[in-house]
Amino acid sequence: MIRMERKMFFFTKLCTVLIFTNCVSGDYPKAQNVSWLSINFKTLLLWDPEPTNYSYTVEYSIIGQNRKKNQHCIRTMETECDLSNSLVDLKAIYSADVLSKPLLGVNSDLIEFPHTTSERFSPYNDTLIGRPEFKIEVSKDKRKITLYVEDPLTALFNKQNQQRTIRDVFADELQYKVTFGKATSTGKKTKISASSEIELDRRDVDPGVSYCFNVQAYIPSRSTDKQLGELSQRQCSPGDDKSVFEEYGIGVIATFILLIIMIIVVAIGVTVVCCKRRRNANRSGKEGVPLRSV
């Protein structure tokens, strides 16, 4: 009995000395703000806070199926997990759990670890499509403008290890929305195209006029709030309509303004001189008039 008590005392002492090293009991803080961040199928699971004396493990699964682990997100000290290559079925709906566990190599008497479950996520329906790049070409007769859109690359690769574009993934469901207007106006028009080569003819644009364009991916099969991708950078086509500065140059305009100022100054000077002469003439006339006889 005494020996047993001594052993228990020694074990308790050992746990006290090695606490959080190889003998841990108690609870760990739950992960907070668990969310998905996905752009062009580059999909990250994010959460808070940064761990101190514990770690995180991520488990994920298609809804209703067995959970799996990503080898890079087991007993990790990070607050994100890249699941881009784990969510293989793009149209499936997934959920993930972030479990708070002891550090690697540390034991715990907990049977079930604290965990936080993410919202549901479908790569095909939820990933944000990034801003596309495009080039502008104006026809020789200046009656047609063509936009050549480059389909954004994704974080996915095919069996030949070639990077897939969003066109490879969405196929005919992918469209592009073009927002455009005259460079000298605030008015806007829109055009939807199923092709990455977008033509605007005389029904859309006036010949020889400069237009500015923004392009974004458009997937009508998605929910309304996720149909549009990021807006591209604004680009403008060349045109014949030139501003006053382009037509005459800043030097000519500056000279013209200076000339006007000089004319105004001279006119004011001439007016002042004439007024003085007129006053002097009036005074001289009064002095030359003889006094009336009494």
C-alpha positions in Angstrom: 0.0 0.0 0.0 2.8 2.4 0.9 4.7 1.5 -2.2 1.5 2.2 -4.3 1.1 5.6 -2.7 4.8 6.4 -3.3 4.4 5.4 -7.0 1.3 7.6 -7.3 3.2 10.5 -5.7 6.2 10.0 -8.0 3.9 9.9 -11.1 2.1 13.1 -10.0 5.4 14.8 -9.4 6.6 13.7 -12.8 3.5 15.0 -14.5 3.9 18.3 -12.8 7.5 18.7 -13.9 6.9 17.5 -17.5 3.5 19.2 -18.0 2.8 20.1 -21.6 5.9 18.0 -22.6 4.8 14.4 -22.5 1.9 14.3 -20.0 -1.0 16.6 -20.4 -4.5 16.7 -19.1 -7.3 19.2 -19.5 -8.8 21.1 -22.4 -7.5 23.1 -25.3 -9.0 26.3 -26.9 -11.3 25.7 -29.8 -10.4 27.1 -33.2 -12.3 30.3 -34.1 -13.3 32.1 -37.3 -13.0 28.9 -39.4 -13.5 29.9 -43.0 -12.8 29.0 -46.6 -10.7 31.2 -49.0 -10.6 29.9 -52.5 -9.5 31.7 -55.7 -9.2 29.8 -59.0 -9.5 26.5 -57.1 -6.6 27.4 -54.8 -8.5 26.5 -51.6 -7.3 27.3 -48.1 -9.0 26.6 -44.8 -8.3 29.5 -42.3 -8.8 29.9 -38.6 -7.7 31.6 -35.4 -5.9 31.9 -33.0 -2.2 31.0 -33.3 -1.5 28.1 -30.9 0.9 28.3 -28.0 1.2 25.0 -26.1 -1.0 23.0 -28.4 -1.5 22.3 -32.2 -4.2 21.9 -34.8 -5.2 19.0 -37.0 -7.6 19.3 -40.0 -10.1 16.7 -41.0 -12.3 17.0 -44.1 -14.8 15.0 -46.0 -17.6 15.1 -48.5 -20.9 15.5 -46.6 -22.0 12.1 -45.3 -18.7 10.3 -46.0 -15.7 9.3 -43.8 -13.3 12.0 -42.8 -9.8 12.3 -44.1 -6.6 14.1 -43.1 -4.2 16.2 -45.1 -0.6 15.1 -44.2 0.5 18.7 -44.1 -2.1 19.7 -41.6 -1.6 17.2 -38.7 -0.4 18.6 -35.4 0.5 21.8 -37.1 1.2 25.2 -35.6 -0.1 27.0 -38.6 -3.6 28.6 -38.9 -4.3 27.6 -42.4 -4.4 24.4 -44.4 -4.1 24.1 -48.2 -6.8 21.6 -49.4 -6.5 22.4 -53.1 -5.3 19.0 -54.0 -7.5 17.2 -51.5 -10.9 18.3 -52.7 -10.8 16.1 -55.8 -14.5 16.0 -56.6 -15.0 19.6 -57.6 -18.8 19.5 -57.6 -19.1 17.7 -54.3 -20.0 19.6 -51.0 -17.4 19.4 -48.3 -17.0 20.3 -44.6 -13.9 20.4 -42.5 -13.1 20.2 -38.8 -10.2 21.9 -37.1 -9.3 19.9 -34.0 -7.2 21.4 -31.1 -4.7 18.7 -30.0 -1.5 18.5 -27.9 1.9 19.2 -29.5 3.5 16.4 -31.6 5.0 13.9 -29.2 2.9 14.9 -26.3 0.3 12.6 -24.8 -3.1 13.5 -23.5 -5.8 11.9 -21.5 -8.6 13.4 -23.6 -10.7 11.0 -25.6 -12.4 13.6 -27.8 -10.5 16.8 -28.7 -12.2 20.2 -29.0 -13.1 21.0 -32.6 -14.8 23.6 -34.8 -16.7 22.7 -37.9 -16.5 24.9 -41.1 -19.4 26.0 -43.3 -20.1 23.8 -46.3 -18.0 24.4 -49.4 -18.2 23.3 -53.0 -15.1 24.2 -55.1 -17.1 24.3 -58.4 -19.8 26.6 -57.0 -17.9 28.7 -54.5 -14.3 29.4 -55.7 -13.8 33.0 -56.8 -12.7 33.4 -60.4 -9.7 35.8 -60.5 -9.4 38.8 -62.8 -8.7 37.9 -66.4 -6.1 39.5 -68.7 -7.1 40.6 -72.2 -5.8 42.4 -75.3 -7.6 44.9 -77.5 -7.4 44.9 -81.3 -9.1 47.6 -83.5 -9.9 46.7 -87.1 -8.3 48.7 -90.0 -11.5 50.4 -90.9 -12.0 51.1 -87.1 -15.6 49.7 -87.2 -14.8 46.7 -85.0 -13.0 46.2 -81.7 -12.0 42.7 -80.6 -11.1 41.7 -77.1 -8.9 38.6 -76.7 -9.4 37.3 -73.1 -6.9 34.9 -71.6 -8.7 32.3 -69.5 -7.2 32.5 -65.9 -5.1 29.5 -64.8 -6.3 27.4 -61.8 -4.4 25.6 -59.1 -5.4 22.3 -60.7 -3.4 20.0 -63.0 -4.4 17.3 -65.4 -3.0 13.8 -65.7 -0.2 15.1 -68.0 0.7 17.6 -65.2 -0.4 20.5 -67.2 -2.1 23.4 -65.4 -5.8 23.7 -66.1 -7.6 26.9 -67.0 -11.0 27.9 -65.8 -12.2 27.1 -69.3 -11.0 23.5 -68.8 -13.0 23.2 -65.7 -16.3 25.1 -66.5 -16.3 24.4 -70.3 -19.4 25.9 -71.9 -20.7 27.2 -68.6 -18.0 29.9 -68.6 -18.9 33.2 -70.1 -17.5 36.7 -69.9 -19.2 39.9 -69.1 -17.7 43.1 -70.7 -18.5 46.5 -69.2 -17.5 49.4 -71.6 -18.1 53.0 -72.5 -16.5 55.9 -74.4 -13.3 57.1 -72.9 -14.7 60.7 -72.8 -18.1 59.6 -71.2 -19.3 58.1 -68.0 -22.1 56.1 -69.7 -21.7 52.3 -69.6 -22.8 49.3 -71.7 -22.5 45.6 -71.0 -22.1 42.6 -73.3 -22.1 38.9 -72.4 -20.0 36.5 -74.5 -19.7 32.7 -74.4 -16.3 33.0 -76.2 -12.9 34.2 -75.0 -12.8 36.2 -78.3 -15.3 39.0 -77.9 -16.2 41.2 -81.0 -17.9 44.5 -80.7 -19.2 46.0 -84.0 -21.0 49.1 -85.1 -24.0 48.0 -83.0 -21.9 48.3 -79.9 -19.3 51.0 -80.7 -18.9 54.1 -82.9 -16.1 53.9 -85.5 -12.8 55.7 -84.6 -13.9 56.4 -81.0 -11.8 55.4 -78.0 -13.6 53.0 -75.6 -12.5 51.7 -72.2 -13.2 48.1 -71.1 -13.5 45.9 -68.0 -13.9 42.1 -68.2 -14.9 39.5 -65.7 -15.9 35.8 -65.7 -19.6 35.1 -65.6 -21.0 31.7 -64.6 -24.8 31.8 -64.8 -25.3 28.4 -63.3 -24.1 29.6 -59.9 -26.1 31.4 -57.2 -26.6 35.1 -58.0 -24.0 36.3 -55.5 -21.3 34.1 -56.9 -21.9 34.4 -60.7 -19.3 37.1 -61.4 -15.6 36.9 -61.0 -13.1 39.6 -60.1 -13.1 42.7 -62.4 -10.1 43.0 -64.7 -8.0 46.1 -64.9 -9.4 48.9 -67.1 -8.0 49.1 -70.6 -8.8 51.6 -73.4 -8.7 51.3 -77.2 -7.0 54.0 -79.3 -9.3 56.4 -81.2 -9.4 59.4 -83.5 -11.2 61.6 -81.0 -8.4 63.6 -79.5 -8.6 66.1 -76.6 -7.5 69.7 -77.0 -4.2 68.9 -75.3 -3.6 65.9 -77.7 -4.6 68.0 -80.7 -2.5 71.1 -80.2 0.0 70.3 -77.5 0.6 71.9 -74.1 3.2 74.3 -75.5 0.8 75.8 -78.1 -2.0 76.1 -75.6 0.3 77.8 -73.0 1.5 80.3 -75.7 -2.1 81.0 -76.6 -3.1 81.7 -73.0 -0.1 83.9 -72.5 -1.0 85.9 -75.6 -4.5 86.4 -74.3 -3.1 87.7 -71.0 -0.8 90.1 -72.8 -3.7 91.4 -75.0 -5.8 92.0 -71.8 -2.9 93.8 -70.1 -2.2 96.0 -73.1 -5.9 96.8 -73.4 -6.1 97.8 -69.8 -2.9 100.0 -70.2 -4.4 101.7 -73.3 -7.6 102.4 -71.5 -5.8 103.9 -68.5 -3.7 106.2 -70.8 -6.8 107.3 -72.8 -8.6 108.1 -69.5 -5.8 110.2 -68.2 -5.5 112.2 -71.5 -9.2 112.8 -71.5 -9.0 114.2 -68.0 -6.1 116.4 -68.8 -7.9 117.7 -71.9 -11.0 118.6 -69.8 -8.9 120.5 -67.3 -7.0 122.5 -70.0 -10.3 123.5 -71.6 -11.7 124.9 -68.4 -8.6 127.0 -67.7 -8.8 128.6 -71.2 -12.4 129.9 -70.9 -12.5 133.8 -70.1 -14.4 135.1 -67.1 -17.8 136.7 -67.8 -17.9 140.5 -67.6 -19.6 142.0 -64.6 
